[in-house]
Amino acid sequence: MSHFANRGWMAERTVLLIGDDAEVRDGVRAACERAGVAFRAAATLADGLRVLSDSHHHATVLLASAVDEDGAMIRRIASAPAAGTLVLVARAPSLRLAIDAPRLGAAELLTIPLDVDRLAALFSPAPPAGDIVPIPRLHAGSGDELVGSSPALVAVFKTVGRVAGSDATVLVTGESGTGKELVARALHAASGRSAGPFIAVNCAAIPEDLLESELFGHERGAFTGAIARKVGRFERANGGTLFLDEIGDMSLVLQAKILRALQEREIERLGGEARIRLDVRVVAATHRNLPSLIASGDFREDLFYRLAVVALHLPALRERTGDVRALALHYAARFAAEHARELRGITDGAMRGLETHAWPGNVRELRNVLERAVLLSPGDVLQVDHLQLSPAAARDDGVVDGAEALHGYSPHMTMAQVEALHIGRVLRQVDRHFGRAAEILDMHRNTVSRKAIEYGVLPG
């Protein structure tokens, strides 16, 4: 019988290593010492299975070479109640093993040399229930929605409720990532047009020479490459709502055509002569200061007044920090359900980190942080290190000076975090001019736009 077989709670605080590798054994033992748990080793798979048959463990570390990456054996050990949390270790894991590990039940796949700190964190006792903010049950229909109870957001809710039933054009302003499209979708869902289409177009993400065709459509032969008729977004939105996002980035030429479409309630396809009647409710959005653009001659004043029949402003997340907790719990519950992860809570420390972060990318950044944390968390409680919040990433200080260029990036940041930080800083430096940013970053303009949206780092 095992030495730990009948030792109550101590048996639950023991880590078992299966496999014969001195370097791994030393690393796992060191991690156990840091975590304050007992350590036990079994040199062979047969010995390990015997130990698992007569004693329970807090975690089991399995050397992939001990099972020759046998998926059936890995699954057998992972599903054994006595194994606890399974951690796979491989000197040079194959792509297949990396893909299969979570499917087989492994909480983590680590490479040699071992990250002792990471192991110690995995072995550490779960936080007491009192130190965990429980994640609520996801209610039916939860998804992307406006969440919060701050006065500024409640004012938005009230305005949406008052005007949703009309066909009035609405202009939604606010920094990138604040949820302007969610407002547009809420207006559509609460309107008499909810059974019709909701068509969204990001005016900043489509090259200028293609945007007119995208909006109004074209006839066959209208220009080189127009081999068939194309129905534009205005026409596709008939009976529903058209959402024109980032309309402040549109050229004056296209602004004039949008104005005419709104005034006449009809359009013509490029290369066509037939007038197409419109039955469309238009909601526009921008992060730009349109009055300033009007003053500089970059935006039409008559279009502004046509769009802003009803004006809604979404506050930045830093202006409604009281909503961060509700948003974090909402997205944690949503992504846990979406990715089939058993998740019961967020530690108080992690929640404090979320509530004190600057959130330059607003709700979109928070959403991305929570989805990543849910995917990468090996356990059922989100902790500070799962969030991967970097002090450098939270700063919004504009141009980087020489010292910061050398030392501003934390060595603990992922490549994605570094890329997000740098793209955001370049866009701020060039006043969000995607063409100039693309030249500096040596990327295609569309790639810069896509990544900025993906990372939630579009500057306000």
C-alpha positions as CSV (number, residue, x, y, z in Angstrom):
1,M,0.0,0.0,0.0
2,S,1.2,3.5,-0.8
3,H,2.8,5.6,1.9
4,F,0.1,8.2,1.3
5,A,-2.9,5.9,0.9
6,N,-4.8,6.8,4.1
7,R,-3.5,10.2,5.1
8,G,-6.6,12.3,4.6
9,W,-6.1,15.8,3.2
10,M,-2.3,15.1,2.7
11,A,-3.1,12.6,0.0
12,E,-5.0,15.3,-1.8
13,R,-1.9,17.6,-1.7
14,T,0.5,15.2,-3.3
15,V,1.9,15.5,-6.8
16,L,2.9,12.3,-8.7
17,L,5.5,12.3,-11.5
18,I,5.3,9.5,-14.0
19,G,8.5,9.1,-16.1
20,D,12.2,8.8,-15.7
21,D,14.1,12.1,-16.4
22,A,16.4,13.6,-13.8
23,E,15.9,17.2,-15.1
24,V,12.1,16.9,-15.0
25,R,12.2,15.2,-11.5
26,D,14.3,18.1,-10.1
27,G,12.0,20.7,-11.6
28,V,8.8,19.1,-10.4
29,R,10.3,18.6,-6.9
30,A,11.3,22.3,-6.8
31,A,7.8,23.3,-7.9
32,C,6.2,21.2,-5.2
33,E,8.4,22.8,-2.6
34,R,7.3,26.3,-3.7
35,A,3.7,25.3,-3.7
36,G,3.9,23.5,-0.3
37,V,2.7,20.1,-1.6
38,A,4.3,16.6,-1.3
39,F,6.1,15.0,-4.2
40,R,6.2,11.4,-5.4
41,A,7.8,9.9,-8.4
42,A,7.2,6.7,-10.4
43,A,9.9,5.9,-12.9
44,T,7.7,3.7,-15.2
45,L,4.2,3.9,-16.5
46,A,3.4,0.5,-14.8
47,D,4.6,1.9,-11.5
48,G,2.6,5.1,-12.0
49,L,-0.6,3.2,-12.7
50,R,-0.1,1.1,-9.5
51,V,0.4,4.2,-7.4
52,L,-2.8,5.7,-9.0
53,S,-4.7,2.6,-8.1
54,D,-4.2,3.0,-4.4
55,S,-3.8,6.7,-3.6
56,H,-5.3,10.0,-4.7
57,H,-3.2,13.0,-5.9
58,H,-3.7,16.7,-6.3
59,A,-1.9,16.6,-9.7
60,T,-0.1,14.1,-11.9
61,V,2.8,15.1,-14.2
62,L,3.2,12.7,-17.1
63,L,6.3,12.6,-19.2
64,A,5.1,12.2,-22.8
65,S,8.0,9.8,-23.5
66,A,6.6,7.4,-20.8
67,V,3.6,6.7,-23.0
68,D,5.1,7.5,-26.5
69,E,2.4,10.1,-27.0
70,D,-0.3,7.3,-26.8
71,G,-3.6,9.2,-26.8
72,A,-5.5,6.4,-25.3
73,M,-3.2,6.1,-22.3
74,I,-3.0,9.9,-21.8
75,R,-6.9,9.9,-21.7
76,R,-7.0,7.0,-19.3
77,I,-4.7,8.7,-16.8
78,A,-6.5,12.1,-17.3
79,S,-9.8,10.5,-16.5
80,A,-8.6,8.6,-13.5
81,P,-10.2,10.3,-10.4
82,A,-7.0,9.6,-8.4
83,A,-4.8,11.5,-10.9
84,G,-6.1,15.0,-10.1
85,T,-5.0,17.6,-12.6
86,L,-2.9,16.1,-15.4
87,V,0.1,18.0,-16.7
88,L,1.9,16.7,-19.8
89,V,5.7,17.3,-20.2
90,A,7.6,16.8,-23.4
91,R,11.1,17.7,-24.5
92,A,10.0,18.5,-28.1
93,P,6.2,18.1,-28.3
94,S,4.8,17.4,-31.7
95,L,2.1,19.6,-33.3
96,R,-0.3,16.7,-32.9
97,L,0.4,16.3,-29.2
98,A,0.0,20.1,-28.7
99,I,-3.4,19.9,-30.4
100,D,-4.6,16.7,-28.8
101,A,-3.4,17.4,-25.2
102,P,-6.5,19.5,-24.1
103,R,-8.8,17.1,-26.0
104,L,-7.3,14.2,-24.1
105,G,-7.9,15.8,-20.7
106,A,-4.5,17.4,-20.0
107,A,-4.7,20.8,-18.2
108,E,-1.3,21.9,-19.5
109,L,1.5,20.9,-21.9
110,L,4.9,22.1,-20.7
111,T,8.2,21.8,-22.4
112,I,11.7,21.0,-21.0
113,P,13.4,22.9,-19.4
114,L,10.4,23.2,-17.1
115,D,8.9,26.6,-16.1
116,V,9.0,25.9,-12.3
117,D,7.0,29.0,-11.5
118,R,4.2,27.9,-13.8
119,L,4.2,24.4,-12.3
120,A,4.1,25.8,-8.8
121,A,1.1,27.9,-9.7
122,L,-0.6,24.8,-11.0
123,F,0.1,22.9,-7.9
124,S,-0.8,25.7,-5.4
125,P,-4.0,25.2,-3.5
126,A,-7.1,26.7,-5.0
127,P,-8.1,30.1,-3.4
128,P,-10.7,29.8,-0.6
129,A,-14.2,30.3,-1.7
130,G,-14.4,33.6,0.1
131,D,-11.6,34.9,-2.2
132,I,-13.4,34.1,-5.4
133,V,-16.0,36.1,-7.2
134,P,-18.5,33.5,-8.5
135,I,-19.4,33.5,-12.2
136,P,-23.1,33.6,-12.7
137,R,-25.1,31.2,-14.8
138,L,-25.4,32.3,-18.4
139,H,-28.9,33.3,-19.1
140,A,-30.6,32.3,-22.4
141,G,-29.8,34.6,-25.3
142,S,-26.6,36.0,-23.7
143,G,-24.0,37.1,-26.2
144,D,-22.7,40.4,-27.4
145,E,-24.8,42.9,-25.5
146,L,-24.5,46.2,-23.7
147,V,-23.7,45.3,-20.0
148,G,-23.5,47.8,-17.1
149,S,-25.4,50.0,-14.8
150,S,-23.4,53.2,-14.7
151,P,-25.4,56.4,-15.1
152,A,-23.9,57.2,-18.5
153,L,-24.8,53.7,-19.9
154,V,-28.3,53.8,-18.4
155,A,-28.8,57.1,-20.2
156,V,-27.9,55.3,-23.4
157,F,-30.3,52.5,-22.6
158,K,-33.2,55.0,-22.1
159,T,-32.5,56.8,-25.4
160,V,-32.4,53.5,-27.3
161,G,-35.7,52.6,-25.7
162,R,-37.3,55.9,-26.7
163,V,-36.1,56.0,-30.4
164,A,-35.9,52.3,-31.4
165,G,-39.5,52.3,-32.6
166,S,-38.9,55.1,-35.1
167,D,-37.1,55.2,-38.4
168,A,-35.0,58.2,-37.3
169,T,-31.4,58.2,-38.3
170,V,-29.1,57.7,-35.3
171,L,-25.4,58.8,-34.9
172,V,-23.5,56.9,-32.3
173,T,-20.2,58.4,-31.2
174,G,-17.5,57.1,-28.8
175,E,-14.0,55.6,-28.8
176,S,-13.2,52.5,-30.7
177,G,-14.2,49.4,-28.8
178,T,-16.9,51.0,-26.7
179,G,-19.8,49.0,-28.3
180,K,-21.2,51.3,-31.0
181,E,-22.3,48.3,-33.1
182,L,-24.0,46.8,-30.1
183,V,-26.1,50.0,-29.8
184,A,-27.0,49.7,-33.5
185,R,-28.0,46.1,-33.1
186,A,-30.1,47.0,-30.0
187,L,-31.9,49.7,-32.0
188,H,-32.6,47.2,-34.8
189,A,-33.7,44.4,-32.4
190,A,-36.2,46.7,-30.6
191,S,-37.6,48.2,-33.8
192,G,-40.4,47.2,-36.1
193,R,-37.7,46.2,-38.5
194,S,-36.3,43.4,-36.3
195,A,-37.5,40.7,-38.7
196,G,-35.5,42.4,-41.5
197,P,-31.8,42.3,-42.2
198,F,-29.1,44.1,-40.2
199,I,-26.3,45.0,-42.5
200,A,-23.1,46.4,-41.2
201,V,-20.2,47.9,-43.1
202,N,-17.0,49.3,-41.7
203,C,-16.2,52.3,-43.9
204,A,-12.6,52.4,-42.6
205,A,-11.8,48.8,-43.4
206,I,-12.8,48.8,-47.1
207,P,-10.4,50.5,-49.6
208,E,-11.8,53.7,-50.9
209,D,-11.9,52.5,-54.5
210,L,-14.1,49.6,-53.5
211,L,-16.4,51.2,-50.9
212,E,-18.7,52.9,-53.4
213,S,-19.4,49.6,-55.1
214,E,-19.8,47.9,-51.7
215,L,-22.4,50.4,-50.6
216,F,-24.4,51.0,-53.8
217,G,-23.6,47.9,-55.9
218,H,-22.8,47.9,-59.6
219,E,-24.0,46.5,-62.9
220,R,-22.1,44.1,-65.1
221,G,-19.4,45.9,-67.1
222,A,-19.5,49.1,-64.9
223,F,-15.7,48.9,-64.6
224,T,-12.9,46.5,-65.3
225,G,-13.5,43.3,-63.3
226,A,-17.3,43.9,-62.9
227,I,-18.2,40.5,-64.5
228,A,-21.6,40.3,-62.9
229,R,-24.2,42.5,-61.2
230,K,-23.5,43.2,-57.5
231,V,-26.2,44.2,-55.0
232,G,-24.8,46.8,-52.6
233,R,-25.3,47.0,-48.8
234,F,-28.0,49.7,-49.1
235,E,-30.1,47.5,-51.3
236,R,-29.4,44.4,-49.1
237,A,-30.6,46.3,-46.0
238,N,-34.0,47.0,-47.5
239,G,-36.7,46.4,-44.9
240,G,-34.1,46.5,-42.1
241,T,-31.2,48.5,-40.8
242,L,-27.9,49.6,-42.4
243,F,-25.1,50.3,-39.9
244,L,-22.4,52.6,-41.3
245,D,-19.4,52.2,-38.9
246,E,-16.6,54.7,-38.9
247,I,-18.4,57.1,-41.3
248,G,-15.9,59.8,-40.2
249,D,-13.3,58.1,-42.3
250,M,-15.3,58.4,-45.5
251,S,-14.2,60.7,-48.4
252,L,-16.1,63.8,-49.2
253,V,-17.1,62.4,-52.6
254,L,-18.8,59.4,-50.9
255,Q,-20.2,61.6,-48.2
256,A,-22.1,63.5,-50.9
257,K,-23.5,60.2,-52.3
258,I,-24.6,59.0,-48.9
259,L,-26.3,62.4,-48.3
260,R,-28.2,62.1,-51.5
261,A,-29.3,58.5,-50.7
262,L,-30.6,59.6,-47.3
263,Q,-32.4,62.6,-48.8
264,E,-33.9,60.9,-51.9
265,R,-34.4,57.5,-50.3
266,E,-33.1,55.9,-53.4
267,I,-29.9,54.9,-55.1
268,E,-28.4,53.9,-58.4
269,R,-26.0,51.0,-58.9
270,L,-22.6,52.0,-60.5
271,G,-23.0,51.7,-64.2
272,G,-26.8,51.6,-64.0
273,E,-29.6,54.0,-64.6
274,A,-32.5,52.4,-62.7
275,R,-33.5,54.1,-59.5
276,I,-33.8,51.7,-56.6
277,R,-36.2,52.8,-53.8
278,L,-34.9,52.4,-50.3
279,D,-36.8,51.3,-47.2
280,V,-33.8,51.4,-44.8
281,R,-33.1,52.8,-41.3
282,V,-29.6,54.1,-41.1
283,V,-27.5,54.1,-38.0
284,A,-24.0,55.6,-38.3
285,A,-21.1,55.6,-35.9
286,T,-17.6,57.1,-35.6
287,H,-14.9,57.5,-33.1
288,R,-13.9,60.8,-34.7
289,N,-14.8,64.3,-33.6
290,L,-17.2,65.3,-36.4
291,P,-17.6,69.0,-35.5
292,S,-13.8,69.3,-35.7
293,L,-13.7,67.5,-39.1
294,I,-16.5,69.9,-40.3
295,A,-14.4,72.9,-39.2
296,S,-11.4,71.5,-41.1
297,G,-13.5,70.8,-44.2
298,D,-13.1,67.0,-44.0
299,F,-16.8,66.3,-43.2
300,R,-20.0,67.7,-44.7
301,E,-22.0,69.7,-42.2
302,D,-25.3,68.9,-44.0
303,L,-24.5,65.1,-43.8
304,F,-23.8,65.5,-40.1
305,Y,-27.2,67.0,-39.4
306,R,-28.9,64.4,-41.6
307,L,-27.1,61.6,-39.6
308,A,-27.5,63.1,-36.1
309,V,-31.3,63.3,-35.9
310,V,-30.7,61.4,-32.7
311,A,-27.2,61.5,-31.2
312,L,-25.9,58.9,-28.8
313,H,-22.5,59.0,-27.1
314,L,-21.0,55.9,-25.5
315,P,-18.5,56.6,-22.7
316,A,-15.1,55.0,-22.6
317,L,-14.7,52.1,-20.2
318,R,-12.3,54.1,-18.0
319,E,-15.2,56.5,-17.5
320,R,-17.5,53.8,-16.2
321,T,-15.1,51.5,-14.2
322,G,-18.0,50.4,-12.0
323,D,-19.2,48.3,-15.0
324,V,-15.9,46.4,-15.4
325,R,-17.0,43.7,-12.8
326,A,-20.3,43.1,-14.5
327,L,-18.7,43.0,-18.0
328,A,-15.9,40.6,-16.8
329,L,-18.4,38.2,-15.2
330,H,-20.7,38.4,-18.3
331,Y,-17.8,37.5,-20.7
332,A,-16.3,34.9,-18.4
333,A,-19.7,33.1,-18.3
334,R,-20.3,33.5,-22.0
335,F,-16.9,32.2,-23.1
336,A,-16.9,29.4,-20.6
337,A,-20.2,28.2,-22.1
338,E,-19.0,28.8,-25.7
339,H,-15.8,26.9,-25.2
340,A,-17.2,24.2,-22.9
341,R,-14.9,25.1,-20.0
342,E,-15.9,24.4,-16.4
343,L,-15.4,27.8,-14.7
344,R,-16.7,28.7,-11.3
345,G,-15.1,32.1,-10.5
346,I,-12.5,34.8,-10.7
347,T,-10.1,35.5,-7.8
348,D,-10.4,38.8,-6.0
349,G,-6.9,39.7,-7.1
350,A,-7.7,39.1,-10.8
351,M,-10.9,41.1,-10.4
352,R,-8.9,44.0,-8.9
353,G,-6.5,43.8,-11.8
354,L,-9.3,44.1,-14.2
355,E,-10.9,47.0,-12.3
356,T,-7.6,49.0,-12.2
357,H,-6.5,48.4,-15.8
358,A,-6.7,51.4,-18.1
359,W,-8.5,49.6,-20.9
360,P,-7.3,51.7,-23.8
361,G,-9.2,49.3,-26.1
362,N,-12.4,49.7,-24.1
363,V,-15.0,46.9,-23.9
364,R,-13.5,45.1,-27.0
365,E,-10.1,44.8,-25.2
366,L,-11.8,43.5,-22.0
367,R,-13.8,41.0,-24.1
368,N,-10.6,39.7,-25.8
369,V,-8.8,39.5,-22.4
370,L,-11.5,37.4,-20.9
371,E,-11.8,35.0,-23.9
372,R,-8.1,34.4,-23.9
373,A,-8.1,33.9,-20.1
374,V,-10.9,31.3,-20.3
375,L,-9.1,29.5,-23.1
376,L,-5.7,29.4,-21.4
377,S,-6.8,28.8,-17.8
378,P,-5.9,25.3,-16.7
379,G,-8.3,25.2,-13.8
380,D,-11.8,26.3,-12.9
381,V,-10.8,29.7,-11.4
382,L,-9.4,32.6,-13.4
383,Q,-6.3,34.1,-11.7
384,V,-4.2,37.2,-12.2
385,D,-1.6,35.5,-14.4
386,H,-4.3,34.1,-16.7
387,L,-5.4,37.6,-17.7
388,Q,-1.9,38.5,-19.0
389,L,-2.5,42.2,-18.2
390,S,0.7,44.2,-18.7
391,P,1.3,47.6,-17.1
392,A,3.0,48.6,-20.4
393,A,0.0,47.6,-22.4
394,A,-2.3,49.7,-20.2
395,R,-0.4,52.9,-20.8
396,D,-1.7,55.5,-23.2
397,D,1.1,58.0,-23.4
398,G,1.4,58.6,-27.1
399,V,4.8,58.6,-28.7
400,V,7.4,56.3,-27.3
401,D,10.8,57.9,-26.4
402,G,14.1,56.3,-26.9
403,A,14.4,54.7,-23.4
404,E,10.9,53.3,-23.5
405,A,11.5,51.9,-27.0
406,L,14.3,49.8,-25.4
407,H,12.7,49.1,-22.1
408,G,8.9,49.6,-22.4
409,Y,8.0,46.0,-23.4
410,S,7.9,43.6,-20.5
411,P,9.7,40.3,-21.1
412,H,6.6,38.6,-19.8
413,M,4.5,39.9,-22.7
414,T,3.4,37.6,-25.5
415,M,4.2,38.5,-29.1
416,A,0.5,39.3,-29.7
417,Q,0.6,41.8,-26.7
418,V,3.8,43.4,-28.1
419,E,2.2,43.7,-31.6
420,A,-1.0,45.1,-30.2
421,L,0.9,47.7,-28.1
422,H,3.1,48.8,-31.0
423,I,0.3,49.0,-33.5
424,G,-1.7,51.1,-31.1
425,R,1.2,53.5,-30.5
426,V,1.9,53.9,-34.2
427,L,-1.7,54.7,-34.9
428,R,-1.8,57.3,-32.2
429,Q,1.4,58.9,-33.5
430,V,0.0,59.2,-37.1
431,D,-3.5,60.3,-35.8
432,R,-5.1,57.0,-37.0
433,H,-4.0,57.4,-40.6
434,F,-3.9,53.8,-41.7
435,G,-1.9,54.5,-44.8
436,R,1.0,56.1,-42.9
437,A,0.7,53.5,-40.2
438,A,1.0,50.7,-42.8
439,E,4.2,52.3,-44.2
440,I,5.8,52.5,-40.7
441,L,4.8,49.0,-39.8
442,D,5.6,47.5,-43.2
443,M,2.2,46.0,-43.4
444,H,-0.7,46.2,-45.9
445,R,-3.2,48.8,-44.9
446,N,-6.0,46.2,-44.6
447,T,-3.8,44.1,-42.3
448,V,-3.2,47.1,-40.0
449,S,-6.9,47.8,-39.9
450,R,-7.8,44.1,-39.2
451,K,-5.2,43.7,-36.5
452,A,-6.2,47.0,-34.8
453,I,-9.8,45.8,-34.7
454,E,-8.9,42.3,-33.5
455,Y,-6.6,43.6,-30.7
456,G,-9.0,46.4,-29.7
457,V,-6.3,49.1,-29.9
458,L,-7.9,51.6,-32.2
459,P,-7.0,54.9,-30.6
460,G,-9.8,57.4,-29.7
